[in-house]
């Protein structure tokens, strides 16, 4: 299975339309939140329309800049991974959206206890001996993916504990724009590809086990 992951689209439809045809064929497309920039259902629908021209098989979590109606829209479309576990071709996809409270007010924030509760709920659905892909907007704590410009880690300790416990093969995240990176948390590869309009994406190959996981650029 080939998986392509995008994050932090922020409603950049034109950049997205230019990016999508350049990506390799994927069996599934993951979106790690912030489809819109404080947008509504109509804004999210515009983004999905572009994505679906490339691939109908999409799973997504909302970001902190996605309003509550966008969160509901993803559920109504049947593509939300927020607090859910979905089995696709014997690969388990888990997800959680939103972010921890930000310095500036954003519409979709949660405290650590809410991250912990939702992750525990979907973690109970994971079947044994199945590769796990974790999709989050907020990065896990203590990796290159959650480093802000001051050098401080701002990721979620709940997501990090969940990774240490469940040991997914890959975690694809976003939120911290300047933290585009490939790193590890224990045995889990953590990919923050950075905002999609900069031409970067996560690329993963997995069958019964992980084959490849890296951040790629359409520029080559």
Secondary structure, 3 states (H helix, E strand, C coil): CEEEEECCCCCCHHHHHHHHCCCCCCCEEEEECCCCCCCCHHHHHHHHHHHHHHCCCEEEECCCCCCHHHHHHHHHCCCECECCEEEECCEEEEEECCECCCCCCCCCECCHHHHHHHHHHHHCCCCCCCEEEEEECCCECCCHHHECCCCCECCEHHHHHHHHHHCCCEEEECCCHHHCEEEEECCEEEEECCCHHHCEEEEEEECCCEEEEEEEECCC
